[in-house]
C-alpha cells in the first residue's frame, strides 16, 4: 500500500510538473498573441490619430453650450462650418488609409466608402448627442446633411489631390 501511494505521489508530481509547464507555455502563447495583436493594432491605428484627434475636437466644440457661441455672419453660416469640419475629418481619414502598410490596405474604393461612412456616422452620432445629451444644444437634420456633404467633399478633395500628385 505504501509503495502504491509512493507511485501515485510520483505520478502526481510529474502531472503537476507537466501542468505547470503547459500553463507556462499557454501563458507564453497568450503573451505573444497579445503582443502581436497590440503591434498589429497600433500599426493600423497610428495613421488615423490625426483624424481621431480632429473627431475629439469636433465633439468638444459640438458640446459647447449654444448660448455661448459667437454670432454668425450670415444665417446659414453654421452649415458651411459643418461642411468644412467634416470635410477635414474625412480627408484626415483618407490620409490615414494612405499611410497604411501596403499589406493592410483596403481597395481604394473601399477606403473612400469607409472614410465617408466613418464621417457620416460620427456626424449623425454627434447630432444625436446634441439633441439628447448636450445642454443648450439641439440636433438638426440640415446639420447632418451638411456633415454628410462635407464628408463626401473631403474624400473628393483627397482624390483630386492624390490624382494631381500621382499618389
C-alpha positions as CSV (number, residue, x, y, z in Angstrom):
1,X,0.0,0.0,0.0
2,X,2.8,2.3,0.9
3,X,4.6,1.7,-2.4
4,X,1.4,2.3,-4.3
5,X,0.9,5.6,-2.6
6,X,4.5,6.5,-3.4
7,X,3.9,5.6,-7.1
8,X,0.8,7.8,-7.2
9,X,2.7,10.6,-5.4
10,X,5.4,10.4,-8.1
11,X,2.8,10.4,-10.8
12,X,1.1,13.4,-9.2
13,X,4.4,15.3,-9.1
14,X,5.0,14.5,-12.8
15,X,1.5,15.6,-13.7
16,X,1.8,18.8,-11.7
17,X,5.1,19.5,-13.4
18,X,3.6,18.9,-16.9
19,X,0.6,21.1,-16.0
20,X,2.9,23.9,-14.8
21,X,5.0,23.6,-18.0
22,X,1.9,23.6,-20.2
23,X,0.5,26.5,-18.2
24,X,3.8,28.4,-18.7
25,X,3.6,27.5,-22.4
26,X,0.0,28.7,-22.6
27,X,0.9,31.9,-20.8
28,X,3.7,32.4,-23.2
29,X,1.5,31.8,-26.2
30,X,-1.1,34.2,-24.8
31,X,1.5,36.8,-24.1
32,X,3.0,36.5,-27.6
33,X,-0.5,36.6,-29.1
34,X,-1.4,39.7,-27.2
35,X,1.9,41.4,-28.2
36,X,1.3,40.5,-31.8
37,X,-2.2,41.9,-31.7
38,X,-1.1,45.0,-29.9
39,X,1.6,45.7,-32.5
40,X,-0.8,45.0,-35.4
41,X,-3.5,47.2,-33.9
42,X,-1.2,50.1,-33.2
43,X,0.2,49.9,-36.7
44,X,-3.3,50.1,-38.0
45,X,-4.4,52.9,-35.7
46,X,-1.4,55.2,-35.8
47,X,-2.1,56.7,-39.2
48,X,-5.6,57.6,-38.1
49,X,-4.5,59.5,-35.0
50,X,-4.9,62.9,-36.7
51,X,-8.5,62.0,-37.7
52,X,-9.3,60.8,-34.2
53,X,-7.9,63.9,-32.6
54,X,-9.9,66.0,-35.1
55,X,-13.0,64.0,-34.1
56,X,-12.4,64.7,-30.4
57,X,-12.1,68.5,-31.3
58,X,-15.4,68.3,-33.2
59,X,-17.0,66.5,-30.2
60,X,-15.8,69.2,-27.8
61,X,-16.9,72.0,-30.0
62,X,-20.3,70.4,-30.6
63,X,-20.9,70.1,-26.9
64,X,-20.1,73.7,-26.2
65,X,-23.3,75.4,-25.0
66,X,-25.2,77.1,-27.9
67,X,-25.8,80.3,-25.9
68,X,-22.1,81.0,-25.7
69,X,-21.3,80.7,-29.4
70,X,-20.4,83.8,-31.3
71,X,-22.9,85.4,-33.7
72,X,-22.7,84.0,-37.2
73,X,-22.0,86.5,-40.1
74,X,-25.0,85.2,-42.1
75,X,-28.0,82.8,-41.4
76,X,-26.7,79.5,-42.8
77,X,-23.0,80.1,-41.8
78,X,-23.1,77.1,-39.4
79,X,-24.0,74.8,-42.3
80,X,-20.8,75.9,-44.1
81,X,-18.8,75.3,-40.9
82,X,-20.3,71.8,-40.6
83,X,-19.4,71.1,-44.2
84,X,-15.8,72.2,-43.7
85,X,-15.3,70.5,-40.4
86,X,-16.5,67.1,-41.7
87,X,-14.6,67.6,-45.0
88,X,-11.4,67.8,-42.9
89,X,-12.4,64.7,-40.9
90,X,-12.9,62.6,-44.0
91,X,-9.8,64.0,-45.6
92,X,-7.8,63.0,-42.5
93,X,-9.4,59.6,-42.5
94,X,-8.3,59.1,-46.1
95,X,-4.8,60.3,-45.2
96,X,-4.7,57.6,-42.6
97,X,-5.6,55.0,-45.2
98,X,-2.9,56.3,-47.5
99,X,-0.3,55.9,-44.7
100,X,-1.2,52.2,-44.0
101,X,1.4,49.5,-44.8
102,X,0.6,48.0,-48.2
103,X,-0.3,44.6,-46.7
104,X,-3.1,46.2,-44.7
105,X,-4.6,48.4,-47.4
106,X,-8.2,48.0,-48.5
107,X,-9.1,48.7,-52.1
108,X,-9.2,52.4,-53.0
109,X,-13.0,52.3,-53.4
110,X,-13.5,50.7,-50.0
111,X,-11.2,53.3,-48.5
112,X,-13.3,56.1,-49.9
113,X,-16.6,54.5,-48.8
114,X,-15.1,53.8,-45.3
115,X,-14.0,57.4,-44.9
116,X,-17.3,58.8,-45.9
117,X,-19.2,56.3,-43.7
118,X,-17.0,57.0,-40.7
119,X,-17.5,60.7,-41.0
120,X,-21.3,60.5,-41.7
121,X,-21.8,58.1,-38.7
122,X,-19.7,60.4,-36.5
123,X,-21.7,63.4,-37.6
124,X,-25.0,61.6,-37.0
125,X,-23.9,60.4,-33.6
126,X,-22.8,63.9,-32.6
127,X,-26.1,65.4,-33.8
128,X,-28.0,62.9,-31.6
129,X,-25.7,63.8,-28.7
130,X,-26.5,67.4,-29.2
131,X,-30.2,66.7,-29.3
132,X,-30.4,64.3,-26.3
133,X,-27.3,64.9,-24.1
134,X,-25.6,68.3,-24.5
135,X,-27.1,71.3,-22.7
136,X,-28.5,74.2,-24.8
137,X,-27.8,72.3,-28.0
138,X,-30.1,70.6,-30.4
139,X,-29.7,68.2,-33.3
140,X,-30.6,69.4,-36.7
141,X,-31.3,67.4,-39.9
142,X,-29.8,70.2,-42.0
143,X,-26.6,70.0,-39.9
144,X,-26.5,66.2,-40.6
145,X,-26.9,66.8,-44.3
146,X,-24.1,69.4,-44.2
147,X,-21.9,66.9,-42.3
148,X,-22.6,64.3,-44.9
149,X,-21.9,66.6,-47.8
150,X,-18.7,67.7,-46.1
151,X,-17.6,64.0,-45.6
152,X,-18.2,63.5,-49.3
153,X,-16.3,66.7,-50.2
154,X,-13.3,65.7,-48.1
155,X,-13.0,62.4,-49.9
156,X,-13.4,64.0,-53.3
157,X,-10.8,66.6,-52.3
158,X,-8.4,63.9,-51.3
159,X,-9.0,62.0,-54.6
160,X,-8.3,65.2,-56.6
161,X,-5.1,66.0,-54.7
162,X,-3.8,62.4,-54.9
163,X,-4.6,62.3,-58.6
164,X,-2.8,65.5,-59.2
165,X,0.2,64.3,-57.2
166,X,0.1,60.8,-58.7
167,X,0.0,59.1,-55.3
